[in-house]
Amino acid sequence: MANLLSPLLVAPLLMSRGLLAFHTAADAANGLLFGWDIATVQKWVLIYLGASSLAFVLVWVIGYLRRA
């Protein structure tokens, strides 16, 4: 039973020290795959979030207009 609980007890300690998170964008840039630039990743994430938000609103508007 102690073996099952030990990861559950250790995980909050690791997260509280910041070992599983990035403090700055420079920390994340050091670990990017394929040699990508952090600014490029951030730009495409914002484009994706904007496009998905627009699609979400569009679906709701079309649904509202079809119902009315």
mmCIF file of the N, C-alpha and C atoms, coordinates in Angstrom:
data_MODEL
# 
_entry.id   MODEL 
# 
loop_
_atom_site.group_PDB 
_atom_site.id 
_atom_site.type_symbol 
_atom_site.label_atom_id 
_atom_site.label_alt_id 
_atom_site.label_comp_id 
_atom_site.label_asym_id 
_atom_site.label_entity_id 
_atom_site.label_seq_id 
_atom_site.pdbx_PDB_ins_code 
_atom_site.Cartn_x 
_atom_site.Cartn_y 
_atom_site.Cartn_z 
_atom_site.occupancy 
_atom_site.B_iso_or_equiv 
_atom_site.pdbx_formal_charge 
_atom_site.auth_seq_id 
_atom_site.auth_comp_id 
_atom_site.auth_asym_id 
_atom_site.auth_atom_id 
_atom_site.pdbx_PDB_model_num 
ATOM 1   N N  . MET A 1 1  ? 0.820   -1.201 0.000   1.00 0.00 ? 1  MET A N  1 
ATOM 2   C CA . MET A 1 1  ? 0.000   0.000  0.000   1.00 0.00 ? 1  MET A CA 1 
ATOM 3   C C  . MET A 1 1  ? 0.861   1.262  0.000   1.00 0.00 ? 1  MET A C  1 
ATOM 4   N N  . ALA A 1 2  ? 1.980   1.226  0.680   1.00 0.00 ? 2  ALA A N  1 
ATOM 5   C CA . ALA A 1 2  ? 2.859   2.386  0.743   1.00 0.00 ? 2  ALA A CA 1 
ATOM 6   C C  . ALA A 1 2  ? 3.436   2.705  -0.631  1.00 0.00 ? 2  ALA A C  1 
ATOM 7   N N  . ASN A 1 3  ? 3.666   1.696  -1.468  1.00 0.00 ? 3  ASN A N  1 
ATOM 8   C CA . ASN A 1 3  ? 4.197   1.929  -2.808  1.00 0.00 ? 3  ASN A CA 1 
ATOM 9   C C  . ASN A 1 3  ? 3.195   2.668  -3.689  1.00 0.00 ? 3  ASN A C  1 
ATOM 10  N N  . LEU A 1 4  ? 1.911   2.442  -3.479  1.00 0.00 ? 4  LEU A N  1 
ATOM 11  C CA . LEU A 1 4  ? 0.880   3.127  -4.256  1.00 0.00 ? 4  LEU A CA 1 
ATOM 12  C C  . LEU A 1 4  ? 0.759   4.592  -3.856  1.00 0.00 ? 4  LEU A C  1 
ATOM 13  N N  . LEU A 1 5  ? 0.927   4.885  -2.600  1.00 0.00 ? 5  LEU A N  1 
ATOM 14  C CA . LEU A 1 5  ? 0.727   6.247  -2.112  1.00 0.00 ? 5  LEU A CA 1 
ATOM 15  C C  . LEU A 1 5  ? 1.936   7.146  -2.326  1.00 0.00 ? 5  LEU A C  1 
ATOM 16  N N  . SER A 1 6  ? 3.109   6.590  -2.446  1.00 0.00 ? 6  SER A N  1 
ATOM 17  C CA . SER A 1 6  ? 4.294   7.433  -2.528  1.00 0.00 ? 6  SER A CA 1 
ATOM 18  C C  . SER A 1 6  ? 4.298   8.363  -3.742  1.00 0.00 ? 6  SER A C  1 
ATOM 19  N N  . PRO A 1 7  ? 3.882   7.938  -4.963  1.00 0.00 ? 7  PRO A N  1 
ATOM 20  C CA . PRO A 1 7  ? 3.836   8.917  -6.061  1.00 0.00 ? 7  PRO A CA 1 
ATOM 21  C C  . PRO A 1 7  ? 2.817   10.028 -5.814  1.00 0.00 ? 7  PRO A C  1 
ATOM 22  N N  . LEU A 1 8  ? 1.717   9.686  -5.151  1.00 0.00 ? 8  LEU A N  1 
ATOM 23  C CA . LEU A 1 8  ? 0.696   10.692 -4.862  1.00 0.00 ? 8  LEU A CA 1 
ATOM 24  C C  . LEU A 1 8  ? 1.191   11.711 -3.840  1.00 0.00 ? 8  LEU A C  1 
ATOM 25  N N  . LEU A 1 9  ? 2.066   11.288 -2.948  1.00 0.00 ? 9  LEU A N  1 
ATOM 26  C CA . LEU A 1 9  ? 2.590   12.202 -1.948  1.00 0.00 ? 9  LEU A CA 1 
ATOM 27  C C  . LEU A 1 9  ? 3.741   13.040 -2.492  1.00 0.00 ? 9  LEU A C  1 
ATOM 28  N N  . VAL A 1 10 ? 4.479   12.506 -3.448  1.00 0.00 ? 10 VAL A N  1 
ATOM 29  C CA . VAL A 1 10 ? 5.640   13.201 -3.984  1.00 0.00 ? 10 VAL A CA 1 
ATOM 30  C C  . VAL A 1 10 ? 5.238   14.225 -5.040  1.00 0.00 ? 10 VAL A C  1 
ATOM 31  N N  . ALA A 1 11 ? 4.204   13.953 -5.825  1.00 0.00 ? 11 ALA A N  1 
ATOM 32  C CA . ALA A 1 11 ? 3.804   14.832 -6.929  1.00 0.00 ? 11 ALA A CA 1 
ATOM 33  C C  . ALA A 1 11 ? 3.527   16.269 -6.479  1.00 0.00 ? 11 ALA A C  1 
ATOM 34  N N  . PRO A 1 12 ? 2.758   16.506 -5.413  1.00 0.00 ? 12 PRO A N  1 
ATOM 35  C CA . PRO A 1 12 ? 2.541   17.912 -5.000  1.00 0.00 ? 12 PRO A CA 1 
ATOM 36  C C  . PRO A 1 12 ? 3.838   18.611 -4.585  1.00 0.00 ? 12 PRO A C  1 
ATOM 37  N N  . LEU A 1 13 ? 4.766   17.857 -4.022  1.00 0.00 ? 13 LEU A N  1 
ATOM 38  C CA . LEU A 1 13 ? 6.044   18.470 -3.643  1.00 0.00 ? 13 LEU A CA 1 
ATOM 39  C C  . LEU A 1 13 ? 6.827   18.887 -4.866  1.00 0.00 ? 13 LEU A C  1 
ATOM 40  N N  . LEU A 1 14 ? 6.818   18.059 -5.910  1.00 0.00 ? 14 LEU A N  1 
ATOM 41  C CA . LEU A 1 14 ? 7.530   18.410 -7.132  1.00 0.00 ? 14 LEU A CA 1 
ATOM 42  C C  . LEU A 1 14 ? 6.910   19.633 -7.799  1.00 0.00 ? 14 LEU A C  1 
ATOM 43  N N  . MET A 1 15 ? 5.581   19.679 -7.846  1.00 0.00 ? 15 MET A N  1 
ATOM 44  C CA . MET A 1 15 ? 4.911   20.798 -8.494  1.00 0.00 ? 15 MET A CA 1 
ATOM 45  C C  . MET A 1 15 ? 5.078   22.088 -7.700  1.00 0.00 ? 15 MET A C  1 
ATOM 46  N N  . SER A 1 16 ? 5.141   21.990 -6.387  1.00 0.00 ? 16 SER A N  1 
ATOM 47  C CA . SER A 1 16 ? 5.290   23.203 -5.581  1.00 0.00 ? 16 SER A CA 1 
ATOM 48  C C  . SER A 1 16 ? 6.674   23.828 -5.759  1.00 0.00 ? 16 SER A C  1 
ATOM 49  N N  . ARG A 1 17 ? 7.656   23.035 -6.126  1.00 0.00 ? 17 ARG A N  1 
ATOM 50  C CA . ARG A 1 17 ? 8.997   23.560 -6.356  1.00 0.00 ? 17 ARG A CA 1 
ATOM 51  C C  . ARG A 1 17 ? 9.175   24.078 -7.771  1.00 0.00 ? 17 ARG A C  1 
ATOM 52  N N  . GLY A 1 18 ? 8.191   23.877 -8.644  1.00 0.00 ? 18 GLY A N  1 
ATOM 53  C CA . GLY A 1 18 ? 8.282   24.371 -9.997  1.00 0.00 ? 18 GLY A CA 1 
ATOM 54  C C  . GLY A 1 18 ? 9.069   23.467 -10.935 1.00 0.00 ? 18 GLY A C  1 
ATOM 55  N N  . LEU A 1 19 ? 9.282   22.221 -10.556 1.00 0.00 ? 19 LEU A N  1 
ATOM 56  C CA . LEU A 1 19 ? 10.051  21.315 -11.396 1.00 0.00 ? 19 LEU A CA 1 
ATOM 57  C C  . LEU A 1 19 ? 9.269   20.861 -12.621 1.00 0.00 ? 19 LEU A C  1 
ATOM 58  N N  . LEU A 1 20 ? 7.960   20.927 -12.555 1.00 0.00 ? 20 LEU A N  1 
ATOM 59  C CA . LEU A 1 20 ? 7.125   20.473 -13.662 1.00 0.00 ? 20 LEU A CA 1 
ATOM 60  C C  . LEU A 1 20 ? 6.534   21.633 -14.450 1.00 0.00 ? 20 LEU A C  1 
ATOM 61  N N  . ALA A 1 21 ? 7.036   22.822 -14.233 1.00 0.00 ? 21 ALA A N  1 
ATOM 62  C CA . ALA A 1 21 ? 6.488   23.994 -14.914 1.00 0.00 ? 21 ALA A CA 1 
ATOM 63  C C  . ALA A 1 21 ? 7.618   24.903 -15.375 1.00 0.00 ? 21 ALA A C  1 
ATOM 64  N N  . PHE A 1 22 ? 7.303   25.742 -16.343 1.00 0.00 ? 22 PHE A N  1 
ATOM 65  C CA . PHE A 1 22 ? 8.263   26.723 -16.832 1.00 0.00 ? 22 PHE A CA 1 
ATOM 66  C C  . PHE A 1 22 ? 8.020   28.043 -16.119 1.00 0.00 ? 22 PHE A C  1 
ATOM 67  N N  . HIS A 1 23 ? 9.076   28.710 -15.738 1.00 0.00 ? 23 HIS A N  1 
ATOM 68  C CA . HIS A 1 23 ? 8.951   30.014 -15.092 1.00 0.00 ? 23 HIS A CA 1 
ATOM 69  C C  . HIS A 1 23 ? 8.873   31.133 -16.125 1.00 0.00 ? 23 HIS A C  1 
ATOM 70  N N  . THR A 1 24 ? 9.615   30.980 -17.216 1.00 0.00 ? 24 THR A N  1 
ATOM 71  C CA . THR A 1 24 ? 9.623   31.998 -18.263 1.00 0.00 ? 24 THR A CA 1 
ATOM 72  C C  . THR A 1 24 ? 9.576   31.311 -19.623 1.00 0.00 ? 24 THR A C  1 
ATOM 73  N N  . ALA A 1 25 ? 9.355   32.089 -20.666 1.00 0.00 ? 25 ALA A N  1 
ATOM 74  C CA . ALA A 1 25 ? 9.368   31.539 -22.018 1.00 0.00 ? 25 ALA A CA 1 
ATOM 75  C C  . ALA A 1 25 ? 10.766  31.047 -22.392 1.00 0.00 ? 25 ALA A C  1 
ATOM 76  N N  . ALA A 1 26 ? 11.787  31.622 -21.801 1.00 0.00 ? 26 ALA A N  1 
ATOM 77  C CA . ALA A 1 26 ? 13.160  31.189 -22.092 1.00 0.00 ? 26 ALA A CA 1 
ATOM 78  C C  . ALA A 1 26 ? 13.394  29.760 -21.593 1.00 0.00 ? 26 ALA A C  1 
ATOM 79  N N  . ASP A 1 27 ? 12.762  29.395 -20.475 1.00 0.00 ? 27 ASP A N  1 
ATOM 80  C CA . ASP A 1 27 ? 12.881  28.019 -19.986 1.00 0.00 ? 27 ASP A CA 1 
ATOM 81  C C  . ASP A 1 27 ? 12.264  27.045 -20.972 1.00 0.00 ? 27 ASP A C  1 
ATOM 82  N N  . ALA A 1 28 ? 11.129  27.411 -21.533 1.00 0.00 ? 28 ALA A N  1 
ATOM 83  C CA . ALA A 1 28 ? 10.448  26.533 -22.486 1.00 0.00 ? 28 ALA A CA 1 
ATOM 84  C C  . ALA A 1 28 ? 11.214  26.456 -23.798 1.00 0.00 ? 28 ALA A C  1 
ATOM 85  N N  . ALA A 1 29 ? 11.851  27.527 -24.190 1.00 0.00 ? 29 ALA A N  1 
ATOM 86  C CA . ALA A 1 29 ? 12.560  27.571 -25.473 1.00 0.00 ? 29 ALA A CA 1 
ATOM 87  C C  . ALA A 1 29 ? 13.715  26.583 -25.507 1.00 0.00 ? 29 ALA A C  1 
ATOM 88  N N  . ASN A 1 30 ? 14.291  26.307 -24.370 1.00 0.00 ? 30 ASN A N  1 
ATOM 89  C CA . ASN A 1 30 ? 15.424  25.380 -24.322 1.00 0.00 ? 30 ASN A CA 1 
ATOM 90  C C  . ASN A 1 30 ? 14.999  23.941 -24.567 1.00 0.00 ? 30 ASN A C  1 
ATOM 91  N N  . GLY A 1 31 ? 13.727  23.622 -24.378 1.00 0.00 ? 31 GLY A N  1 
ATOM 92  C CA . GLY A 1 31 ? 13.279  22.250 -24.530 1.00 0.00 ? 31 GLY A CA 1 
ATOM 93  C C  . GLY A 1 31 ? 12.367  21.999 -25.709 1.00 0.00 ? 31 GLY A C  1 
ATOM 94  N N  . LEU A 1 32 ? 12.329  22.890 -26.693 1.00 0.00 ? 32 LEU A N  1 
ATOM 95  C CA . LEU A 1 32 ? 11.435  22.711 -27.832 1.00 0.00 ? 32 LEU A CA 1 
ATOM 96  C C  . LEU A 1 32 ? 11.949  21.641 -28.782 1.00 0.00 ? 32 LEU A C  1 
ATOM 97  N N  . LEU A 1 33 ? 11.027  20.903 -29.368 1.00 0.00 ? 33 LEU A N  1 
ATOM 98  C CA . LEU A 1 33 ? 11.375  19.869 -30.332 1.00 0.00 ? 33 LEU A CA 1 
ATOM 99  C C  . LEU A 1 33 ? 11.685  20.472 -31.691 1.00 0.00 ? 33 LEU A C  1 
ATOM 100 N N  . PHE A 1 34 ? 12.465  19.781 -32.476 1.00 0.00 ? 34 PHE A N  1 
ATOM 101 C CA . PHE A 1 34 ? 12.761  20.124 -33.865 1.00 0.00 ? 34 PHE A CA 1 
ATOM 102 C C  . PHE A 1 34 ? 13.439  21.480 -34.017 1.00 0.00 ? 34 PHE A C  1 
ATOM 103 N N  . GLY A 1 35 ? 13.969  22.039 -32.946 1.00 0.00 ? 35 GLY A N  1 
ATOM 104 C CA . GLY A 1 35 ? 14.650  23.323 -33.030 1.00 0.00 ? 35 GLY A CA 1 
ATOM 105 C C  . GLY A 1 35 ? 13.732  24.504 -33.306 1.00 0.00 ? 35 GLY A C  1 
ATOM 106 N N  . TRP A 1 36 ? 12.467  24.389 -32.943 1.00 0.00 ? 36 TRP A N  1 
ATOM 107 C CA . TRP A 1 36 ? 11.516  25.477 -33.171 1.00 0.00 ? 36 TRP A CA 1 
ATOM 108 C C  . TRP A 1 36 ? 11.858  26.678 -32.299 1.00 0.00 ? 36 TRP A C  1 
ATOM 109 N N  . ASP A 1 37 ? 11.437  27.840 -32.743 1.00 0.00 ? 37 ASP A N  1 
ATOM 110 C CA . ASP A 1 37 ? 11.616  29.085 -31.993 1.00 0.00 ? 37 ASP A CA 1 
ATOM 111 C C  . ASP A 1 37 ? 10.377  29.318 -31.139 1.00 0.00 ? 37 ASP A C  1 
ATOM 112 N N  . ILE A 1 38 ? 10.542  29.777 -29.906 1.00 0.00 ? 38 ILE A N  1 
ATOM 113 C CA . ILE A 1 38 ? 9.412   29.978 -28.997 1.00 0.00 ? 38 ILE A CA 1 
ATOM 114 C C  . ILE A 1 38 ? 8.436   31.015 -29.528 1.00 0.00 ? 38 ILE A C  1 
ATOM 115 N N  . ALA A 1 39 ? 8.930   32.049 -30.208 1.00 0.00 ? 39 ALA A N  1 
ATOM 116 C CA . ALA A 1 39 ? 8.042   33.080 -30.754 1.00 0.00 ? 39 ALA A CA 1 
ATOM 117 C C  . ALA A 1 39 ? 7.138   32.498 -31.842 1.00 0.00 ? 39 ALA A C  1 
ATOM 118 N N  . THR A 1 40 ? 7.664   31.589 -32.646 1.00 0.00 ? 40 THR A N  1 
ATOM 119 C CA . THR A 1 40 ? 6.855   30.957 -33.691 1.00 0.00 ? 40 THR A CA 1 
ATOM 120 C C  . THR A 1 40 ? 5.770   30.077 -33.076 1.00 0.00 ? 40 THR A C  1 
ATOM 121 N N  . VAL A 1 41 ? 6.132   29.331 -32.050 1.00 0.00 ? 41 VAL A N  1 
ATOM 122 C CA . VAL A 1 41 ? 5.145   28.476 -31.375 1.00 0.00 ? 41 VAL A CA 1 
ATOM 123 C C  . VAL A 1 41 ? 4.047   29.326 -30.756 1.00 0.00 ? 41 VAL A C  1 
ATOM 124 N N  . GLN A 1 42 ? 4.425   30.404 -30.091 1.00 0.00 ? 42 GLN A N  1 
ATOM 125 C CA . GLN A 1 42 ? 3.433   31.274 -29.464 1.00 0.00 ? 42 GLN A CA 1 
ATOM 126 C C  . GLN A 1 42 ? 2.508   31.899 -30.511 1.00 0.00 ? 42 GLN A C  1 
ATOM 127 N N  . LYS A 1 43 ? 3.060   32.312 -31.637 1.00 0.00 ? 43 LYS A N  1 
ATOM 128 C CA . LYS A 1 43 ? 2.254   32.913 -32.698 1.00 0.00 ? 43 LYS A CA 1 
ATOM 129 C C  . LYS A 1 43 ? 1.227   31.913 -33.225 1.00 0.00 ? 43 LYS A C  1 
ATOM 130 N N  . TRP A 1 44 ? 1.660   30.674 -33.512 1.00 0.00 ? 44 TRP A N  1 
ATOM 131 C CA . TRP A 1 44 ? 0.735   29.683 -34.057 1.00 0.00 ? 44 TRP A CA 1 
ATOM 132 C C  . TRP A 1 44 ? -0.286  29.207 -33.036 1.00 0.00 ? 44 TRP A C  1 
ATOM 133 N N  . VAL A 1 45 ? 0.077   29.205 -31.761 1.00 0.00 ? 45 VAL A N  1 
ATOM 134 C CA . VAL A 1 45 ? -0.903  28.865 -30.722 1.00 0.00 ? 45 VAL A CA 1 
ATOM 135 C C  . VAL A 1 45 ? -1.987  29.930 -30.661 1.00 0.00 ? 45 VAL A C  1 
ATOM 136 N N  . LEU A 1 46 ? -1.599  31.204 -30.743 1.00 0.00 ? 46 LEU A N  1 
ATOM 137 C CA . LEU A 1 46 ? -2.596  32.280 -30.737 1.00 0.00 ? 46 LEU A CA 1 
ATOM 138 C C  . LEU A 1 46 ? -3.484  32.230 -31.974 1.00 0.00 ? 46 LEU A C  1 
ATOM 139 N N  . ILE A 1 47 ? -2.905  31.908 -33.130 1.00 0.00 ? 47 ILE A N  1 
ATOM 140 C CA . ILE A 1 47 ? -3.709  31.775 -34.352 1.00 0.00 ? 47 ILE A CA 1 
ATOM 141 C C  . ILE A 1 47 ? -4.690  30.624 -34.202 1.00 0.00 ? 47 ILE A C  1 
ATOM 142 N N  . TYR A 1 48 ? -4.233  29.499 -33.668 1.00 0.00 ? 48 TYR A N  1 
ATOM 143 C CA . TYR A 1 48 ? -5.117  28.346 -33.463 1.00 0.00 ? 48 TYR A CA 1 
ATOM 144 C C  . TYR A 1 48 ? -6.246  28.682 -32.492 1.00 0.00 ? 48 TYR A C  1 
ATOM 145 N N  . LEU A 1 49 ? -5.917  29.322 -31.380 1.00 0.00 ? 49 LEU A N  1 
ATOM 146 C CA . LEU A 1 49 ? -6.950  29.672 -30.407 1.00 0.00 ? 49 LEU A CA 1 
ATOM 147 C C  . LEU A 1 49 ? -7.956  30.658 -30.983 1.00 0.00 ? 49 LEU A C  1 
ATOM 148 N N  . GLY A 1 50 ? -7.487  31.620 -31.761 1.00 0.00 ? 50 GLY A N  1 
ATOM 149 C CA . GLY A 1 50 ? -8.399  32.575 -32.392 1.00 0.00 ? 50 GLY A CA 1 
ATOM 150 C C  . GLY A 1 50 ? -9.314  31.895 -33.401 1.00 0.00 ? 50 GLY A C  1 
ATOM 151 N N  . ALA A 1 51 ? -8.757  31.005 -34.236 1.00 0.00 ? 51 ALA A N  1 
ATOM 152 C CA . ALA A 1 51 ? -9.564  30.314 -35.245 1.00 0.00 ? 51 ALA A CA 1 
ATOM 153 C C  . ALA A 1 51 ? -10.573 29.372 -34.594 1.00 0.00 ? 51 ALA A C  1 
ATOM 154 N N  . SER A 1 52 ? -10.159 28.667 -33.540 1.00 0.00 ? 52 SER A N  1 
ATOM 155 C CA . SER A 1 52 ? -11.091 27.757 -32.884 1.00 0.00 ? 52 SER A CA 1 
ATOM 156 C C  . SER A 1 52 ? -12.186 28.524 -32.146 1.00 0.00 ? 52 SER A C  1 
ATOM 157 N N  . SER A 1 53 ? -11.861 29.682 -31.575 1.00 0.00 ? 53 SER A N  1 
ATOM 158 C CA . SER A 1 53 ? -12.884 30.506 -30.925 1.00 0.00 ? 53 SER A CA 1 
ATOM 159 C C  . SER A 1 53 ? -13.884 31.046 -31.941 1.00 0.00 ? 53 SER A C  1 
ATOM 160 N N  . LEU A 1 54 ? -13.384 31.478 -33.091 1.00 0.00 ? 54 LEU A N  1 
ATOM 161 C CA . LEU A 1 54 ? -14.255 31.960 -34.150 1.00 0.00 ? 54 LEU A CA 1 
ATOM 162 C C  . LEU A 1 54 ? -15.177 30.855 -34.651 1.00 0.00 ? 54 LEU A C  1 
ATOM 163 N N  . ALA A 1 55 ? -14.646 29.653 -34.828 1.00 0.00 ? 55 ALA A N  1 
ATOM 164 C CA . ALA A 1 55 ? -15.467 28.520 -35.260 1.00 0.00 ? 55 ALA A CA 1 
ATOM 165 C C  . ALA A 1 55 ? -16.533 28.189 -34.211 1.00 0.00 ? 55 ALA A C  1 
ATOM 166 N N  . PHE A 1 56 ? -16.185 28.253 -32.941 1.00 0.00 ? 56 PHE A N  1 
ATOM 167 C CA . PHE A 1 56 ? -17.137 27.981 -31.869 1.00 0.00 ? 56 PHE A CA 1 
ATOM 168 C C  . PHE A 1 56 ? -18.300 28.974 -31.908 1.00 0.00 ? 56 PHE A C  1 
ATOM 169 N N  . VAL A 1 57 ? -17.970 30.248 -32.027 1.00 0.00 ? 57 VAL A N  1 
ATOM 170 C CA . VAL A 1 57 ? -19.013 31.277 -32.083 1.00 0.00 ? 57 VAL A CA 1 
ATOM 171 C C  . VAL A 1 57 ? -19.855 31.117 -33.343 1.00 0.00 ? 57 VAL A C  1 
ATOM 172 N N  . LEU A 1 58 ? -19.230 30.803 -34.449 1.00 0.00 ? 58 LEU A N  1 
ATOM 173 C CA . LEU A 1 58 ? -19.953 30.622 -35.707 1.00 0.00 ? 58 LEU A CA 1 
ATOM 174 C C  . LEU A 1 58 ? -20.954 29.478 -35.616 1.00 0.00 ? 58 LEU A C  1 
ATOM 175 N N  . VAL A 1 59 ? -20.569 28.381 -35.005 1.00 0.00 ? 59 VAL A N  1 
ATOM 176 C CA . VAL A 1 59 ? -21.494 27.249 -34.833 1.00 0.00 ? 59 VAL A CA 1 
ATOM 177 C C  . VAL A 1 59 ? -22.690 27.661 -33.987 1.00 0.00 ? 59 VAL A C  1 
ATOM 178 N N  . TRP A 1 60 ? -22.459 28.401 -32.909 1.00 0.00 ? 60 TRP A N  1 
ATOM 179 C CA . TRP A 1 60 ? -23.561 28.836 -32.066 1.00 0.00 ? 60 TRP A CA 1 
ATOM 180 C C  . TRP A 1 60 ? -24.475 29.825 -32.800 1.00 0.00 ? 60 TRP A C  1 
ATOM 181 N N  . VAL A 1 61 ? -23.923 30.730 -33.562 1.00 0.00 ? 61 VAL A N  1 
ATOM 182 C CA . VAL A 1 61 ? -24.739 31.708 -34.308 1.00 0.00 ? 61 VAL A CA 1 
ATOM 183 C C  . VAL A 1 61 ? -25.571 30.997 -35.369 1.00 0.00 ? 61 VAL A C  1 
ATOM 184 N N  . ILE A 1 62 ? -24.970 30.083 -36.098 1.00 0.00 ? 62 ILE A N  1 
ATOM 185 C CA . ILE A 1 62 ? -25.728 29.339 -37.122 1.00 0.00 ? 62 ILE A CA 1 
ATOM 186 C C  . ILE A 1 62 ? -26.835 28.527 -36.474 1.00 0.00 ? 62 ILE A C  1 
ATOM 187 N N  . GLY A 1 63 ? -26.562 27.887 -35.358 1.00 0.00 ? 63 GLY A N  1 
ATOM 188 C CA . GLY A 1 63 ? -27.585 27.140 -34.640 1.00 0.00 ? 63 GLY A CA 1 
ATOM 189 C C  . GLY A 1 63 ? -28.713 28.031 -34.171 1.00 0.00 ? 63 GLY A C  1 
ATOM 190 N N  . TYR A 1 64 ? -28.372 29.214 -33.681 1.00 0.00 ? 64 TYR A N  1 
ATOM 191 C CA . TYR A 1 64 ? -29.400 30.154 -33.216 1.00 0.00 ? 64 TYR A CA 1 
ATOM 192 C C  . TYR A 1 64 ? -30.267 30.631 -34.380 1.00 0.00 ? 64 TYR A C  1 
ATOM 193 N N  . LEU A 1 65 ? -29.641 30.945 -35.523 1.00 0.00 ? 65 LEU A N  1 
ATOM 194 C CA . LEU A 1 65 ? -30.400 31.415 -36.672 1.00 0.00 ? 65 LEU A CA 1 
ATOM 195 C C  . LEU A 1 65 ? -31.282 30.322 -37.257 1.00 0.00 ? 65 LEU A C  1 
ATOM 196 N N  . ARG A 1 66 ? -30.825 29.091 -37.239 1.00 0.00 ? 66 ARG A N  1 
ATOM 197 C CA . ARG A 1 66 ? -31.648 28.001 -37.766 1.00 0.00 ? 66 ARG A CA 1 
ATOM 198 C C  . ARG A 1 66 ? -32.834 27.704 -36.876 1.00 0.00 ? 66 ARG A C  1 
ATOM 199 N N  . ARG A 1 67 ? -32.669 27.936 -35.573 1.00 0.00 ? 67 ARG A N  1 
ATOM 200 C CA . ARG A 1 67 ? -33.765 27.679 -34.629 1.00 0.00 ? 67 ARG A CA 1 
ATOM 201 C C  . ARG A 1 67 ? -34.820 28.773 -34.674 1.00 0.00 ? 67 ARG A C  1 
ATOM 202 N N  . ALA A 1 68 ? -34.409 29.989 -34.948 1.00 0.00 ? 68 ALA A N  1 
ATOM 203 C CA . ALA A 1 68 ? -35.323 31.133 -34.894 1.00 0.00 ? 68 ALA A CA 1 
ATOM 204 C C  . ALA A 1 68 ? -36.225 31.214 -36.104 1.00 0.00 ? 68 ALA A C  1 
# 
